Amino acid sequence: MVLKIFFPQCCNTADSGLLVGRWIPGHNSAVVLAVIHYPFIPGQVKKYLNEMQSQTQLGLTVLGSWSMPKEGQEAMDSFLKDLSSIFPQKCWLQLSREIGKRGFTCQVVQDNGKLLPDQDQKNENGDCMKDKITLIHYDQRKVMLSQLHPVQEVKEKSDTEPSELRLVFQTVAESQPLFSQDKYDDGPLKLTHWQSEGREASIIVELLKQVSLPVCVLLTWLLSLWQCFWSFRIFNISPVLFISSKLSTCVQSGYRAVNFATVFSTKQAATHKDFMRKANILVSFLVDIALGLLLISWLYRENRISKLANTLVPVADRVAKELQELLEWLMGAPAGLKMNRALDEVLGRFFLYHIHLWISYIHLLSPFIERILWYVGLSACLGLTFALSVLSDIVALLTFHIYCFYVYGARLYCLKIYGLSSLWRLFRGKKWNVLRQRVDSCSYDLDQLFIGTLLFTILLFLLPTTALYYLVFTLLRLVVVLFQGVIHLSIDFINSFPLFAIGLRICRPYRLAEGVKFNVLCEEPGTALHLMMEINPIKCSSVLQCYRAPTYSCYPKDSWAALCKKLFVGELIYPWRQKKNEKTD
C-alpha cells in the first residue's frame, strides 16, 4: 500500500509549522497546500481553516507537521508532534528535512501508533503488508493555473468519478482563497505557499478589472439598441430577410452581434471552456480590427482607390467582350461540332442581349464607382472580415450576369435530362409513381408511344447544343464560386481560429495540460521516494479541435459525389451556401 503526498516545491525551504491541505476522498493520497509557521495559536488556526472551508467548499484540514531544523529550535520537533492531539486526524503526517540531505524524513502516526516507511505490519486478515510513502513535488502555481484535459479525446461523462490526478488539480485550483495572504500581510498567521513572496498583480491589471464592468454594461446597452433597430417590422419582411441571408455582409454583422453579446456579458464564465471562448472571440476581434486598419492605411495611401476605380470599368468591359466573343464562337461551329442551327441562334441572341444590358448597367454606374469604393473601403475599420464580406458581395453583384447564364442553361439542360429519362421509362413500359416515390410497370397505347418517340427524338437531337451552353456557363460559374469560397474560408479562419488558446499553448504551455509525467527527484537511503510531477502540454491539433469557435461556416453541404451528380443532371448548386445549423461546442 502506497501513501502519496503531493508537496509544493515552494515549501521545500519553509520554516517549521503545520501542513495545511486536503485528503483526497477515495484515494490514499494527500495534497499539501501551505505551511502555517510557528508561532501560532491552535484556536486561530481552526478558525482560519473554517473560514477557508466556507469559501472554497473543500475539506481543508491540518495534515500534520513540517520541521525545518534551525539553531535554537531543537525542541520544535517534539512540540509539533504533540499537536496531533489538538488536531485529531486519522493519519498525522510528520515531515522533516535534515541538514545536508535533499530528501525528507517521512513518518505517519495512525491510531496512536508510529508507522515508518517500509515497515512491515499486518492488516485485518493477518496478512503481512508494507506501507510506503511517496512524495510527489509539484509546482503549485502551474497546477493552479492549468486546466487538465482528458488524455483520450472523449468527453467525460458526469456519472463517472474523476481520477485522482484530476482531483489534485481541482483541489489546488479551488484553494485560491487560501493563497491570498502573503508574508507582507499583517495577521495572526504566517503562511508559505506559491504567492508567499508577494501577490502577482499590478496596478494596471487591477484598474482594468475595475473598468471592465462599466464598459461591458455600456457596450451591452449599445448592443441592445442595435438589436432593437433590426427588430423593426420593416426588416422582418420576407424579401428583406431573403436578401439579408444571401449577403455576406449581413451574415457577418449578425455573427459579430452574437459574439459581442457573449464577450460583453456581465456574467462570469461558468466553465473553463466558456472563459476560453470569450477570450478567443475577443482576441480574434482585436486582430480582425488591426488587420482592417492596416488594409485601410494601404488603400488610402498613394490614391489607390482612384486607381482601382479607373481599372474596374475597363476590366468589366474586357470580361463582357470576352463573353461576347465566346457566345459568337458558340453560335458558329465550336470545335467543329455540328449544332442545331435554330436553337443555337436563339440561345446565342438571348445571352448576347443580357450582356448588352450588363454593359449598359456598368457604364451607368461608372461615374459613381470611385465614391462607392471609397465608402466600401471604410468598412474595413470594422474588421478585415467585414471588408472581405463586402468584397464577396461586390463579386456576386459584378458576376450576376454569369449567374443568370448558369441558371438559364442549367434549367434548360435539367428539363431535357428529366424529359429524356421519363421518355426512356415509357419505352420500357415503366412510369414514375409520385405517391409511392418509386418506378412501377405501366402499359401504354400506340398513340402514347408514337408521341413519346417523337418527343424523345427531338430532345435527344437538341441535347448537344443545350449541353454545350450549360457546360461553358457552369465552368464560368464554378470559377466565381471558387473565388468566393476562398474569401469565405478566409473569413471563417479569422472568425474561428483560437488565437488566445494558441498563444497560451506557445507562451505558457502548462496552462493547457493533457497529462503529467513523473521524474525521480531523489532516492536516498532512509528517506521516502521523491518524484517530480511535470505537466505535459496539450497538442496544438487538440487545441484547435477543442477551442475552435463556432461560426456560420459556408462549407459545401453535399459530398463530392452528390455535387458531381447534381452537375451531371443539371440541378442548381450552391457550394458555399449558409448552413441551417451552426457548429456547436
N, C-alpha and C positions, 0 to 999 in steps of 0.2 A: 504494500500500500504506500503510495507516494503523496506527500503533502506538498502542494505547490504554493509558494509565496511570491506574489508579484510585488517587487520592491522598486520604488522610483530611484533613478540614478542621482537625482538632486539631493537625496537624503543620505548618500554614502558617507559624507563628512559632517552630518548634522550632530549637534550636541545631544547629550543623553536626554531621554524623555520617554514619552508614551507613544506607541504606534496607533494611529487612528486609521481605520479602514472599514472593510466590509467582508464578511464571509460570503462566498458565492453559494447561493442555495442550490442544493442538489449535487454539489461537487466538493471534493476535498481540496479546496484551494481558498486563499485569502488574498485580497488586494489591499496593499498599504497605500494610503493617500497622503498622509502628512505625519510629522513628528511634533508633538507638543513638548516644549522644553521645560526643564525644571528652572526656577521654582513655579509651582502651580498649586492650586487648592483643588482637591478632588471634586468638591461641590461645584466649583466653577466649570470644571471640565464636563461634568454631567449636564449642567445647564447649557453649555455651549453645544454639546452633541445633540441635545433635544431640539435646540433651535435649528441646527443643520438638518436634522431628520425631517422636521416640518417643512423646510424649504426644498430639500432635494427629494423627499419621499423615498429615501433609501435607508436601509438598516445600518447606519453608521454606528460604530462602537469602538471601544478600546480593544485592540487585538492583543496587545502585550507591551513589552518594554524594549527600549533600544539603548544600548550602552556604548558610549564612545569614551574610552579612558583618557583622563586628563589629570594633571597634577592637582592634588588637594581634593580629589573626588574618589578616593579609594573605596569609601563606603556607599557610593552611589548604586553599585550593582545590587547589593543586598536590600537597599531601600526600594529600588524599583521592583525587585522580585516580590517583596511583601505587598505590593499594591494589587496583586491578583485577588486578594481577599476583599478589597474595596470595589474593584471592578470585576465581579464574578463572571467568568466565561467558561464555556465547555472546554475550550483549548486556549491556553495562555502562552503566547509566543515570547521567547526570550532571545533576542538577537543582540550580539555584541561583536565589536570589532577590536582585534588586538593590534598593538603597535608592531609594525614591520610585516604584517600579513595582509594580503589582498582580500582573502575570503573572510566570511563571517562565521562566528560560532553560533549555532542554532540549537535551541532546546525548546521542548514543548512540555508544558505542565497540563496534564489531563487527569481529572478525577483525583486530585491531590497526589499524583504520582509523577515523577520526573521520567520522561522518555527521551533518551538520547538517540541521535541518528544511528541507523544501522544496528539498533539494539533489538535482540530477539524478544518476542513476547508472544503470548497466547491469546487467541480470540475466544469467542464464546463457546465454540465447539472443541476447544483444547488444541487446535492445530497451531503449529508454530508459524509465525509470520514476522515480517520485518517492516518497520516503519521508517521510511526515508524522507528526507526533506530536500526539496529542490528550490533554490532561489532564482527567480526569473527577473532580471533587471530590465526596466523599460524606461523610455523617455516619456515623462509624464505630459509634457506639452504636446508632443506629436500625437500621442494616443488620444489626448483630449480633443484635439482639433481634427483628427482624421475621422473619416466615415468608412466603416468596414463594409465592403460589398460582398455578396455571395461569391465564393470561389467558382462554383459552377454557374453557368449562365441560365439559371432557372429562378423563378420567383419563389420566394419563401412563403409558405402557407401560414396563415395565422394560427392554425391549431397545432403547429409543430413547436416544440420547445427550442429556444435559442441555444446555441452552442456555448461552451464555457468561454471561449475566446471572445465571442460577441458580448457576453455578459461582462467581461472585464472591460471592454471598450465602452460599453454603456455606463458602467459604474464610474469610470473616470470622467466621461463626458458630462454626466448628470451631477457630478460633485463640484461643478463650477463655483457655487456659492462658498464652498469651503476654501477656495483659493483666492478669495477676495481680500483677505487680510495678509499683509506682508510685515516685514520686520520694522518698518517705519511707522506703523500704526500703533497708537497708544491704546493698550488694552491689558486686561489681566492675563492673557495667554499669548505666548510667543510660539509661532509655528514655522516649520520648514517645509516648503513644497516648491513647485516649479517657479512660482512667482515671488519667492522669498526676497529676491534682490530688488524688488520694486515692480509695480504694475507696468505691463507693456501697453502703454497708451500714450496719446499725445493730445495737446490742446486742439489741434486741427480736427482730429478724429472725433473728439467729444463735441466740438462745435457743429460738425457735420451731422452727428446724431441728433443734436437738439434742433437743427434747422430742417432736417429731413421730414419731420412730421407735418409742420405747417405747409411746406412745399408740396407734399403729397396731397394734403387736403385741398389746396388751391388747384392743383392740376386735375384732381378728381372732379372738382366742381366745373372746371372748364370742359372736361371731357363729357360731363353730363349735359352741358349746354350744347355741345356738338351733337350728341345723340338725340337730344330733343329737336334740334334743327332738322336732322334727317328723318325724324319720325313724323314730319308733316304729311298730310294726306296726299299732296301732290307727288311726293317721292315714292309713294306706295302703289301708284297706278301700275298696272301690268306692263305697258310699254316701257315705262321708266325703269322698272325692275329688270326687264329683259335686257335693255341696253346696258344698264349698270353692271349686270352679271357678265356681259361679254367684254367690257372694257377692263383692261388690266389695271388701269389707274384706280378705278373704283374698288376693285377687289383688293388691291394693296392698301387702300385707305381703310377699308373695313378690317383688314388683318391688323393694321397698326393700331386701330382703335381698341381692338380686343387685347392686344399686347399692353397698351398703355393702362387699360383697366386692371390688368394683372400686376403690372410693376408698381403703379402708383396707389395700389390699395393700402389702406392704413392697417389692415390686419396683418399680423405677423405670420410668416410662413410656418405652417404646422409641421412639415416634414423637411428632411434634407433635400429631397427631390424638388419640392416647391421652392425652396430657397435657391437652389441651383438654377431652376428655370427662370426665376426673376432676375438673377444675376446675369445669366446668359442673354436674356432678352435685352436688358439694359446695356450691356457691353456691345451687343450686336447693333443696337440702335445708335450708340455713340460712334461706333466705327462707320456705320452707314452714313451718318451726318458728316463725318470727317471726309469720307470719300466723295460725298456730294459737293462739299465746299471746294475740294481740290478740282473737281470737274468744272465748277463754276469759274474758278480762277483761270482755268485753261481756256474755257470757251470765250470769256470776255476779255481775254488778252490778245493783243495784236489784231483786233477786229475780226476774229474768226467766225462770228455769227454772220456777218455780211458775206464773207467768202463762202460759207456753207449755203446761204440762201441763193447766191449767184450760181452755185454749182448744182443746186437741186433741180431747178427748172430744166436746164439742158439735159440733165441725166434722165428726167422723166420723159422728155421729148425723144431722147435716144431709145429708151425702153419701148415707148409706144411705136416708134418707127421700126424697131426690130420685130415687134409683134405683128405689125402690118406686113412686113416682108415675109414673115413666117406664114401668115394667112394666105398671102398671094402664092407662096410656094405650095401650100396645101391645096389651093384651088386649081393647080395645074396637074402635073403627074409626079407627085413626090416619090423620089427614089425609084422611078419607073413603074410605080403601081398604077393600075387602071382603076380609077374611082368612078362612082356613079355621078355622071356629069350634072344632072339636075339637083340632086341632094347636095353635092359638093358646092355648087353655085349658091344655093340657098343658105347653107351654113356659113360659107365664107362672107357673103354680103351681110348676114346677120351680125357676125362678130366684128366685121370692119366698121359697121355703124356704131357699135359700142365703143370701139377705140376712138372713133371720131368724137363721140360725146365726151370721152375721158380727156382727150387733148384739149377740147374747149373748156372743160372744167379746170384743168391745170392752169391754162393761160388766164382764166378768170381770177384765180387765186394768186397768181404770181406777184401782183403789187403788194399783197399782204403777207407774203411768206416770211420776209425778214422780221416783221413785227411779231408774227406768230412764234417764230423760232426764238426770238428774244424773250418772250414771256414763258415759253416752254423751258428755256434754259434755267429760269429762276426756280423751277420746280425741284431742281437738284438741291436746293437749300433744305428741303425736307428729307433728303437722303438720296443716295445713289440708286436705291431700289425704285424710288418714285421716277427718277429720270429714265431708268430702263423700262419702267412700265409705260411711261409716255411714249418712249421710242417704239415699243411694241405696238401701241395703238396707232401711231403715225404710220408704221409699216403696214398695218392692217388696212388703214384708210387709203394709202397710196397704191396698194395692190388689190383694191376692191374689184377692179375690172377683171383681174386674173381669177379671183374667187368666183365672180359671176360666170366667166367662161367655164370654169371647172364644174360648177353646179349645173349649167345647161348641158354640157357634154355628158356628165355623169347621169343625169336624169334620163336623157335620151338613150344612152347606152344601156342603162339599167332596164328601161322599158322594153327594149328589144331583147335583152337577155332573158327576162322573165317571160316575154311573149314566146320566144323560141322554146324555152323549157316547157311551157304549158302546152304548146302545139306538139312538141315531141311526145308528151304523155298521151295526146289524142291518138297519135299513130299506133301506140302500143296498147290502146284500149284502157287507159288509166285516166284518172282525174284526181284533183286535189280536193279532199274533204275539209272544208273550212271549219265545220263544227268540231270534228274529231282531230283535226290537225294531223292528217295522215293521207297517204295515197291509196285510193280504192279503185277497184275494177269498175268499168263502165262500158256500155255498148252504145255506139254512135251509128246514125243512119248515113246514107250515101251523101246527102246534101252537106251535112256537117263535116264529113271527111273531105269533100271537094273544097269547101270554103277554107277549112283548116290547111289543106295542102297549098292552096293559093296564097294564103297569108304567110305560111311558113317559108315559101319560096321568096316572097317579096322581102320579108325581114332578113332572110339569110343573105340575099344579094346586097342589101343595104347595110349590113353589119360592118363590112370592112371600112367603109367610109366613116361611119359613126365611130368605130373603134379607134381609127387613126386620130380623129379630133380629140376623142376622150383621152387617149394616151398622151398626146402632146400637152394638153392643158392640165392633166394630172401631174405630169412631171414638173410643170411650172409651179403648180400649187404646192407640191412637196418641197420645192426649193424654198418657197416663202415660209412654209410651216417649219422647216428645219432651222431657218434663221430665227424665227420667233421662239422655237424650242430652246435654242442656245441662250436667248435672252431670259426666258423663264427659268432655265436651270441656274443662271447666274443670280437671279432674284431669290430663288429658293435656297441657294447656297449661302447668300448673305443673311437671309432671314433665319435659317435653321442651324447654321454652324455654331456649335457651343464654344465660343471664344474664351469665355471665362473658365470653363472646365478644362479646356486645353492649356490655358495659361497656368492654372493650378497644377496640372499634371507635369508641366515642364519646370516651373519655378519651385513649387512645393509639392513634390510627388507624394509625400506622406499624407497629404490631405485626402487623397482618394486611394484608399488601401483595398487590396484584393485578398490579402492574407499576411502572414508573418513567417519569418524564419528565425531559427534559434541557433546561436553560435556558443560554443563553450567559452566562457569568460575566465573561469578559474576552477581548478580541480586540485586543491591542496589537501594533504592528509590531515584529518582531524576537523575538516570543515565540510560544509554541505556543498553539493554541486551547484555552481553558479553558471547560469545561462544568460545570454544577452538576446533580447527579443527585438528584432528589426522588422520594419514594416515593408512589405512588398507592394509597390505601387501598381495600380490597375493599368492594363494595356491601353494604348491610345485608341485602338479599334473599339475596345469596350467602352471607352469614354464617349466616342462618337455615337455608339449604339444606345447608350444609356441616357445621355443628356442632350441628344439632338432634339431641338424644339419642334413642335408640331406646326405645320404650315398648310397653306391651301394648295399644295403641290399639284401642278398641272402635268401629271405624268400620263403616258398612254393608258387608256382604260382597258384596251384589249391586248391580247398577246400578239406576237408577230404573225403567227399562223392565221388568227382571226383577222388581222389587219390586211394580210395578203388576200384572204378570201373576199373581204369587202372590196378591195381594189379590183379583183377579178370580175365580180358580179356588178360593180358599178354603184355600190352603196356609198353614201357620203361619209367621209371620215373626218373626225376632229381629234387628231392625235394629242393635242395639248389642251383639251377641254378641262374645265374645272371639275374635280371630283365632288360628288354629293356629300360624302362623309370625309371629314378631316382626319388626319392622322392623330391618334391619341397616345398618351404616355403608357 
